[in-house]
Amino acid sequence: MKRLAMAASLVISACSVASAQTTDQLVKGATDTSNVLNYGMGYNLQRFSTLNQINKDTVRNLVPVWNYSLNDDRSEESQPLVYQGVIYVTSHNATMAVDAKTGKQIWKSKIEYPAETPRIVCCGIINRGGALFDGKLFRTTLDANVIAIDIKDGKELWRQKAADIKEGYSMTVAPLVADGVVITGISGAEFGTRGFIDGWDPATGKHLWRTHSIPSPDEPGGDTWKGDTWKLGGGSTWITGSYDPELNTVYWGIGNPGPFNAAVRPGDNLYTCSVLAMDPKTGKIKWHYQFSPNNPFDYDSVAEMVLADMNVEGKPTKVLMDANRNGFFYVLDRTNGKVLAANPYVKVNWASGVDLKTGKPIETDVVKDARDGKKVTVYPSILGGKNWEPMSFNPQTGLAYANTLAFGGKYKSEPATFKQGEWYLGMDLTDPWEWGTGPRGHLKAIDPMTGKAKWEAASDIPRFSGVLSTAGGVVFTGALTGEFEAFDADTGKKLWQFQTGSGIEGQPVTWQQDGVQYVAVTSGYGGVYSLFSGDERLAKVPPGGSLWVFAVKQ
């Protein structure tokens, strides 16, 4: 009996180890072709795979393997995770585990939140995904809770409240697990909140640290805010950061200041429109770089901070890349925050360039006039040169592949009155777009050091999907009209497309299982462009969330 008990114990122990993701596995996530363990397909957020079974020749034979309904009609921006043959995917109101080969549901854990929660959500009722570690899936909820779920059965293990929705906070961010800490960001800058980044104990949910993105007067950077403006300073942190295990540094983007009316908050307004380099164990800021000081135009800098090792002026350099919403493509030395390159990748008129000595933009009269209360036409618009949708960096081609926007905006400040839980903008939104003629967006293959595009694939309606590139020479992305698309990484020629039935705003991933390479993406229309653009061409695009998985027809 003792032998039987011992054997059973060993089996249980082995199963437990097999289902528990380790720090080492997460560190190697970018090279693990059998799983997708990280948001961004690796701590570096490159969204690149060395798999090449699906390539320029075979992609034409790509067919759907299965489709799984998310039973949701909201925007689906979640990135799936894949571990040991199981796909984990989130929506705003559920977390699901699905057999990766068959599409059959293993479990579904529903998320409930107060009915009034959507009232304080700026730009779509969404969730962007989870994080795996030690047999748990971590995710955030729209009503600003962080929860841990057992990946075996979907049962909730712990829940912690990060903020109060009555104050205008919400959460859509996918957590990051770095150096054994669960790290989360927050949304709410449009409601007069003060942003922050949190660290949590993955085993218990204990709150370990909080780093505010808006410093108080007695903290470094506090002198960049006048009076009490820091209390309502914004600085949301709603996109997942990257992590360099060797430097043990997390890089997290910070959003726009509040309100948009820059005249009421003189100063640089740190750390809005910045990237923070942080210690994951303590949240301590090692260095920061601010892209757009005292910004009026909603040029938040939350989007992905991509890490790579590149030759800069003949010297191997650890870099951080950011296709910033302000229209400039930045390359920073990620060891110290020094700016190495900053060049426009779309039309820009608010600045004539970036001074590489000071790191500051060289502003034009467009910014001066905006701060003085005049109506201006600005490029890019408040949606940016690129919005939240993550780009991909292919280390083999040396190019970044990004869905960019090709229109401007009309900006006019107005008085801003703060009332808790309500919009705190200070901008006239009655006619905010300068559409111009021609396509409203492009998928671009961008040289990081120059900002110039090797090629671009135009789209009359801009794409708001993430991008995936592979060693097979293929770039995957999706259209708001529903097409999942594949392009030649070298030429931009469209190689394949498939209609998914609703607009694609998800983040494609790829992995290999039993000798077959798969590609997956969520489909489901309803994000920021659909909410605010008034684009009548999308009127017939139906909502409806689903997860699609594709493979080459054998």
N, C-alpha and C positions, 0 to 999 in steps of 0.2 A: 504493500500500500504506500509506504514511504517512497519507493522508487517511482510509482505511478504519479504520486503527488509532485515529486521533484521534476519528473518529465513534463507534466502539465505546466508546472511553473516556468520551465525553460521555454516551452512553446509560447506561453503568454508573453514572456519577456522578449522573445525574438520578434513576435508580432508587434509588440509595443515599440521596439527599436525600429522596425521596418516602417511604421507609420509615423514616426517622429522626425521632423525635419531638423537638421542640426545647423549650427553656425557655419561649419565647414561646407555643407551643401549649399547654403545661401551664398557664401563667398564664391563658390565655383558655378553659380547659377548661369552666368553668361556663356559658359562652355558646355553646359549640361544639355545635350540635344534630346534626351529622353523625357525631360520634364520642363515645365515652365514654373520656376519657383519664385521668381521675383517680378514685381511690378517693373515694367520696362525691359523684361527679359534679361535682367542682370542688374547688379548694383550700379553699373555704369549708365544705365538707361539708354543704351545704344539701340535697342530693338533690332538687333542684327543676329542672324543665325548662320552657322557654318554649314547647315544642311543644303544639299544641292540636288536631291532627287527630283524636286520640283524646280525646273530650270527654264531657260528661254525656249527650249525645244518641247519640253513635256508639259508646260503649263497650259497649253491649248487643250490638253486632255483632262484638265481638272474638272471634277464633278462633285456634287454634294453627296456626302456619305450619310448624313442624317441632319435633321433639324429638330431643335428642342424649344418648345414654347415656354417663354418666361411668364406667361399669363399676366402681361402688363402692357399698358399703352402709353407709357412714359418714354422719355429719351433713354436709350441704353448705351451708356458710355463706359461700361465696366470692361476691364481687361480680365479674361479668364486666366486661371492658374491651373497647371496640370501636374499631378504627382501620382506616380505609380498607377497609371491607367485611369485616373479619376480626374475629371474637370470640376473645378470649383468656380462658380460664377455668382455674382451678386446683382440684385436690382435694388431699387430704393426700398422695397418692402419684403425682400426675401433673400435668403442665401441657399444655394442649391449645389448638390453633388451629383454628377452625371457620369455614367460609364462612358469613357472616351471612345470606345470602339462601337458601341451600340446606340448611344444616345438615350439609354434608359435611365430614368431618375433613380438615384440611390436613396437620397433623402432631401427634404426641403424644410428649411427653418424660416418661419415667417417673422417679419419685423413689424411691430405695431408702434405707432407714434400718435400724439394728439392731433385731432382733426385740424387745429388751427396752425399747425407747423408750416404748411406750404405758404402761408401768408408772409413769412419772413425769409423765404428763399428767393434769391435774386434772379437766377438764370436757368432754371430747370429743376424738376424733381427727379434727382438722379443719385447714383452711387457709382464710384469709379473702380471699385474692386477691393480685394482683401489682401492679407499677408499670411503666409504659412510659417509656423515655427513650432517645434516640439509637440506635434500632434494636434495643434490648434490652428484655427483660422481666426484672424483678427479683422474686424471691420468697424466702420463707423455707421451711425444712423443719422437720419435727417434731423432728429431732435437732439443732436449733439451728445450722443452717448457713444462710448467705445465698448465693444463687447468681444468676448472670446467664445468660440464655438468648437466643440469636439468634432474633429473631422471624421470620426468613425460613424457617428449617429446624428450629428447636427444639433445636439443639445447645448444649450447655453451654459457656459462654465462660470463666467463672471461678467459684470456690467458696471461701468463707471460713468457718471455724468461729468462731462467736460465743461459744459456751460449751460446757461439758461436761455431757452428760445425766446422768452419774454423780452430779453435784452437785444434780440436781433441776431443771435448766433445760430448757426446750423453747421452740419458736417456732411461732406460728400467725398472726402479724401480717402484714398486707399492708404492704410498704414504702412510704415516701413519698420522692419525689425533690423536693427544694427547693433552689433556688440551686445546682444542679449537684451536690448531695450526696445519696446514697442513705441514708435514715435508717430504722433498724429498732428495734423494741422486743423485749422478752423476756417469757416466762411463767415461773412457778415459785414464786410467793410462798407457796404452801401447803406447800413443801418446805424452808423455812428458807434461802432464797437471798437474795442482795442484788441488787436490780433495777438496770437500767441502760438507757440509750438509746445507740445507736451511729451513727456516721457513716462512710460508705464512699465510695471513689472509684468512680464508675460505669464508668470505662474499664478499670481494672485490678483492682478489688476491694481496693485498699490500705485498711487501717484508718486513718481520719483522726482520730477522737476517740471518747471514751466519757464520758458523763455519768451518774454513779450517781444513782439516785433515793433512795438512803439515804446521806447524807453521813457521812464518817468524822469522828472527833473534832476533827481539825484543819481541817475545812471548815465554811463557813457552814451552820448548822442542825445541826451535829454535837452541840451541847449539848442537843438535844431527845431524845437517847437516853442511857439510863443504862448505864454500864459497857460491856460488849461486846455489848449487845443489837443494836446497829446491824449487826453482822456477819450476823445472821439476820433482818434487818428486813423482808424481803419487798419490797413496792413494785414489782410487775410493771408492764409497759408494753405490754400486748398488743393495744391498739387503735390504729389509725393516727391521727396527729395532723393538725391543720389548719395552713394556712400563709397568712400575709398578705404578699404580695410587696412591697407598698408600705412596710410597716414592717419587711420582711425578718425576720419573726418566725414561728417554729414554735410551736404550742400543743399540748402533749402531756399526756394524762391519766396519772396515777399510781395504782396499785392499792393494795390493803389492806396493812396491816402484818402481820407474823408474829411470834408466833402470834396467834390470835384472842383469847387470854387477855390482856387489856390490863393486868392488874395486874403482870405480869412485865416490862413495858416502860414505866415511868413517863415522862411527858413528852408533848409534842405529836407526836413521831415523824415529823418531816419527812423526805422530802417525800411520805409516804404520803397517800392520799386527797386529792391536790392536782392542780392544773394547773401546768405549768412553761411559761413563755414563754422561748424559746431562740433563740440565733443559729445558723442552720443550718450555717454554715461551721465553727464552732468548738465548738458544743454548750454554749457559755457560757449560764448562766441569767441572764436579764434581770430577771425577777420571778417570784414564785410566789403562788398563793392556795390555802390549805388549807381544804377543805370540812368535814372531820370529824377534828379532832385526837384522837389517842390512841383510835382507834375500835375497839370490840370486835366489831362486828356485820358485818364483811366489806363495809362500804360503800365498796368501791373506786371510784375516780373515773377509770377508764380510758376510759369511753365517750366518744363523739364530742364535740368542742368546736366547736360550730357558730359560724361568723362571719357577721355581718350589719351593715349600717349602718341604724340605727334612730333615730327621734326619741325622746329621753328628756327629759321635762319641757320639751318644745319645742325641744330642742337636738339637732342631728344628731350622732350618737355612734357610734363604732366599737365594737361590742359582741361579746362571746363569750357564747354560751348553752350551758347544760348542764342536762339533766334528770338530776340526780344520783341515784345509787343510794340515797342517804340519804333520798329523798322530797321534797327541795326543788328547785325550778326556779330556777336562778341566771342572772342577767344581770350580766356584768362589763364594765367598760371595758377593752378589750383593749390599750390603750396603756400602762396602768399597773397593772392587776389590781384596781382598786377595785370593790367589790361595789355594784351599783346596785339590784338587786332579788333577793330570795330568799324564795320563797313555796312552801308545800306544794302538790304537784300530785296526791298520793295521801294516804291516811291516814298520819299520823305521830304517834308518841307518845314517841319518845326525846328530842325537843326541842320546846319551845314556840314556837320561832322562831329567827331569825338576827339578831343585833345588827349593823345596817348600819354602825355606827361602828367596831366592832372587827373585823367580818367573821366573828366566831365564833358557833357555834350556842349557844342558851340551853338547856342540857341539863336534863332532868327526872330524877326519882329512878330512872327505868328504867335510865339509864346508871350512876348511882351504885351501885344494887343489883347490876347486872351486874358491875361492877368489884370489888364486895365478895364475889363468888362466889355470889350468890343466883340462883335460877332466875327468869327474867323472860319475859314475853310482849312482844315488840317489833314495832312497825310502822314501816317495812316489814320483811320478813324478810331473811335473809342473801342472798336473790336480788335484793333491792332494790325500789324503786318502779318502776324500769325496769332491766333487765339490760343485756347488751351490745348488743342489737339497735338499730341506728341509727334515729334519728328523721329527719324531714324538716322544713325550714322553708320556707314559701311566702311570699316577700316581697310578693306581691300581696294575700294575705289577712292577712298579719301574724301568722299562726298557726303553731305547731309541732305536727306530727302525730307522736304517739309511741305505741308499744305499751307500756302500763303494767300493773303487777301489783297485785292487790287481795287480798293475804293477808299475814298476819303470821308471826312465827316464835317458837319457844321457844329461849331462849338460857340455857345454863349452862356456865360455864367449868370447865375441869379442868386438872390439871397437864400441861405440855407438855415432852416430852423429845426433844431433837434427836438424830436419827440420819441421816446423810447419805443422800439419795435416798429418804427416807420422809416420809410426811405429818407435818407439824409444825403442828398446829391449836390444841390447848388448848381445845377445845369439845366438848361432848357432842352427837354427831350421831345418837343413837338415835331421837329423836323431835323433829325440828327445825321442824315446820310447825304453824301455827295457821290452818287453812283457812277457818274460818267458813262462812257460807252464801252462796249467790248466786254470781255469776260470779267467776272467778279473775283476769280481766284485762279491760282495755278499750283500744280504740284511741281516743285522745283528741285533740281539737283544742284546744290549750292557748294561752292568752294568756301570752306570756313574762313580762310585767311583773307579772302577778297570780297566775299559776299556775292560774287557774280555767279550766275546760273550756267551750268554746262548745257542744260536743256530745261524746258518747262512744258508742262501739259496743261493747257488752258481748260477752264470749266466755266460755263456761263453762270451756273449757280456754284458758289464756292464749296469746297469740300471741308467738312469738319470732323473727319475721321483721323485716327492715328495712322502711322505709317510703319511698315515692316519691310526690311531689306534682307536679302539672303545671299549666300555664296553662289547660289544658282543664277545670279545675275537678274533677279526678279525683285520688283518693288510692289508691295501690296498696299492698297488703301481702298476707301469706299466713298460713294457719293450720297448726297442727301436725297437724291431721287431713287436710291435703292441698289445701285449697281456696286457689287464687289469687284474690284479692278486689279489687274496685274500689268505692270509696265516693265520695259527693258531698262535696266539700271544704267546702261551706257548711252542709250539714245533717247529714251523717253517714249518710244513707240508702245502703244497699247497692244498687249499680247492676248488679253482674255478679259471677259467680264461675265458676271452672273447676277441676275436680278433677284434680290432677296425678299422683296415684297414690302419693305419699309425703308426709310432713310437710314443710312449707316453713319453712326457717330461713335462707334466702338473702336477698340484697339486690337488689331489682328495679332495673332501669335502663331508660332509653328513649333512642332516637335516630331519625333520619330518614335513609333511604337511597333514592335514586331516587324521591323524592316520597312514600314510604310511611313512616309512623311505626311503629316496632316497640317492643315491651316484652319484656324478657327477665328470667328469674329461675331460680335453681337450686332444685331440689327434692330433698330427702333428709333423712330423720329420724334423730335420734340425739344431740342436744346436751344441755345441762346439765339442762333440765327432765326430759327422759326418763330421764336417769341417776339423778336424786336425788329426784324427786317421788313415785314409786310410784303414779302416776296410772293406774289400771287401765283407764280409758276409752281409753287409747292402745295397749292390748295388740294390737289388730288392725290398727294402722297399719303397713304393711310398710316395711322399709328399701328403699333403691335410689336411687342418685343419678342425676339427669339435668338437662339444661339445656333449658328451654322458651322458645320465642319466639312471640310473638303479634302479630297485626295485625288491623285492621278488614277484614272480608270485603268485597271489592269487588263 
